[in-house]
Amino acid sequence: MKWLANWVMSRRSRLLLTRLSHRLPESGIIADVGSGTGHNAEAIRHWGRHHVREFDVADLHWVGPGPELISDSRIPVEDQEFDGLIMFFVLQYPMSAEELLRECRRVSRGPLLIIQSTYQGRLGRIVLTIREFFWGRFALRLATLAGLVHPDRFSLQPCHDFTRLELIALFARVGFVVVEIVPAEWWRLGVSRDLFVLQPEVL
Ligand SMILES: C[S@@+](CC[C@H](N)C(=O)[O-])C[C@H]1O[C@@H](n2cnc3c(N)ncnc32)[C@H](O)[C@@H]1O
């Protein structure tokens, strides 16, 4: 079971990261916010060009050193500490996605690479809700039963879902310029795992 779960998660990380390897800075310190199992951070470390620090509100890691625990969307580091920041499939969870994004903007002097599922239309919203359940609470339950993680009353309950336009508006409110959007439609079911490349707006 552990072997299979590792294979699935490692393969997923490789696929996610091929979408953005050339968009990360050449080297430096990268923050992975909402790092989950740790597979994405480990895959970046494996390239050998970056130091990666993980942050999460819960310790769900089963590979790598694990996250520094955070709360209230506060990342306890100096301004502009990081050369880049990744955040995959996280924005649906915090009460205020805007607050978390503001904090990400504060701590990174480089690009923010965000992958977030977005929906289009009524069907897309239903499909996204089901997908969130399977990749969120269901996967967490399986991983807990398999003894891979030991969450402390943490449920992965989403508070929001987003359309692409809602996210673009949110990024603008926080002061980001959207440099690039790379959609990846999921089976033409009205759901896309969008990659957003963001840079802080220069005032
Ligand atoms: C669906 S998992 C994604 C994990 C990982 N990014 C990935 O793609 O494999 C969502 C992660 O976001 C974390 N999370 C939830 N709310 C958060 C918050 N306010 N700040 C940082 N991380 C948060 C959860 O603990 C969980 O690890």
The ligand as a Gaussian input file, in Angstrom:
#p B3LYP/6-31G(d) Opt

LIG

0 1
 C       -4.786000      19.133000      -1.331000
 S       -3.402000      19.314000      -0.270000
 C       -2.130000      19.703000      -1.460000
 C       -0.764000      19.355000      -0.950000
 C        0.378000      19.642000      -1.933000
 N        0.487000      21.044000      -2.244000
 C        0.214000      18.832000      -3.195000
 O       -0.157000      19.377000      -4.226000
 O        0.476000      17.615000      -3.143000
 C       -3.671000      20.894000       0.480000
 C       -2.625000      21.270000       1.509000
 O       -2.857000      22.620000       1.919000
 C       -2.644000      22.695000       3.306000
 N       -3.330000      23.890000       3.826000
 C       -4.634000      24.044000       4.138000
 N       -4.874000      25.283000       4.590000
 C       -3.673000      25.942000       4.561000
 C       -3.245000      27.264000       4.927000
 N       -4.101000      28.183000       5.408000
 N       -1.945000      27.577000       4.763000
 C       -1.064000      26.671000       4.274000
 N       -1.414000      25.407000       3.934000
 C       -2.686000      25.054000       4.073000
 C       -3.180000      21.371000       3.825000
 O       -2.719000      21.055000       5.102000
 C       -2.672000      20.411000       2.766000
 O       -1.385000      19.949000       3.042000

